């Protein structure tokens, strides 16, 4: 009976370890009740992209930032609005895909970069 009890304990421990490891690293996109079959949210301007640009891009690519404070961002290349981003989407996709932007911290995670590219590839849904 001792061998069967030990075996049962080891199996239970293995299940617990497997559950803990399957929880992920926290770098995965969040999900909600509106998630698709894959379990991940479909990124939109409202639920993802707008925050991405606010967090990582507007410190240089904003119409309110001028001169040297733009850190080399070309004048007129601003991401203040959804329309601004759509107009520059091909360039944005290229820069994010090649890790060219942003040039300084804070930096988006790999998952955030991949989600932005997926949003662009999906036609940049607004809502």
C-alpha positions in Angstrom: 0.0 0.0 0.0 2.9 2.4 0.6 4.0 2.2 -3.0 0.5 3.0 -4.3 0.2 5.9 -1.9 3.6 7.3 -3.0 2.7 6.8 -6.6 -0.6 8.7 -6.1 1.3 11.6 -4.4 3.8 11.8 -7.2 1.1 11.9 -9.8 -0.8 14.6 -7.9 2.4 16.6 -7.6 3.0 16.2 -11.4 -0.5 17.5 -12.1 0.1 20.6 -9.9 3.4 21.3 -11.5 1.9 21.0 -15.0 -0.9 23.4 -14.0 1.5 26.0 -12.6 3.7 25.8 -15.7 0.8 26.2 -18.1 -0.2 29.5 -16.5 2.3 31.4 -18.7 4.7 34.3 -18.1 2.3 37.2 -18.0 3.5 38.4 -21.4 0.6 36.9 -23.2 -2.3 39.1 -24.4 -5.2 39.4 -22.0 -8.5 37.7 -22.9 -12.1 38.4 -22.0 -15.6 37.1 -22.7 -15.4 38.6 -26.2 -12.4 36.5 -27.1 -12.4 34.4 -30.2 -12.1 30.6 -30.4 -8.4 30.9 -29.9 -8.9 32.6 -26.6 -7.2 35.8 -27.5 -8.8 39.2 -27.9 -9.0 40.5 -31.5 -6.9 43.7 -31.2 -8.6 47.0 -32.2 -7.7 50.6 -31.9 -9.9 51.0 -28.9 -8.7 48.0 -26.9 -5.0 47.8 -27.8 -3.5 50.0 -30.5 -4.4 53.4 -29.0 -2.7 52.5 -25.7 0.3 51.1 -27.5 0.9 54.4 -29.3 0.3 56.4 -26.2 2.8 54.3 -24.2 5.6 53.9 -26.8 5.2 56.4 -29.7 3.7 59.7 -28.7 6.7 60.9 -26.8 8.3 61.6 -30.2 5.5 61.2 -32.8 3.0 63.8 -31.5 2.0 67.0 -33.0 2.6 68.6 -29.6 6.3 67.6 -29.6 8.6 69.9 -31.6 12.3 70.3 -32.4 14.9 68.2 -30.6 12.3 66.7 -28.3 11.1 64.6 -31.3 14.3 62.6 -31.1 14.7 62.5 -34.8 11.0 61.7 -35.6 10.2 63.5 -38.9 8.0 66.6 -38.7 4.5 65.7 -39.7 4.8 62.0 -38.8 2.5 62.0 -35.9 0.4 59.3 -34.3 -2.1 61.4 -32.3 -5.2 60.0 -34.0 -6.4 56.7 -35.5 -6.3 58.4 -38.9 -2.7 59.4 -38.4 -1.7 55.9 -37.6 -3.7 54.4 -40.5 -1.9 56.8 -42.9 1.5 55.6 -41.7 0.6 51.9 -41.1 3.0 50.4 -43.7 6.0 52.3 -42.2 4.9 51.5 -38.6 4.6 47.8 -39.4 8.1 47.8 -41.0 9.7 49.6 -38.0 8.0 47.4 -35.4 8.7 44.2 -37.3 12.4 45.0 -37.5 12.6 46.3 -33.9 13.5 49.7 -35.3 11.1 51.6 -33.0 11.0 52.8 -30.4 14.7 53.6 -30.3 14.8 54.1 -26.5 12.9 52.7 -23.4 10.3 52.1 -22.5 10.1 49.3 -25.0 7.1 47.2 -25.9 7.3 43.5 -25.2 7.7 41.1 -28.1 4.0 40.1 -27.6 2.9 43.7 -27.8 4.9 44.2 -31.1 3.4 41.0 -32.5 -0.1 42.1 -31.5 0.4 45.5 -33.2 1.6 43.8 -36.4 -1.5 41.5 -36.2 -3.7 44.5 -35.8 -2.3 46.2 -38.9 -2.5 42.9 -40.9 -6.1 42.6 -39.8 -7.0 45.9 -41.4 -6.6 48.1 -38.3 -10.1 47.7 -36.9 -11.1 50.7 -34.9 -13.7 49.0 -32.6 
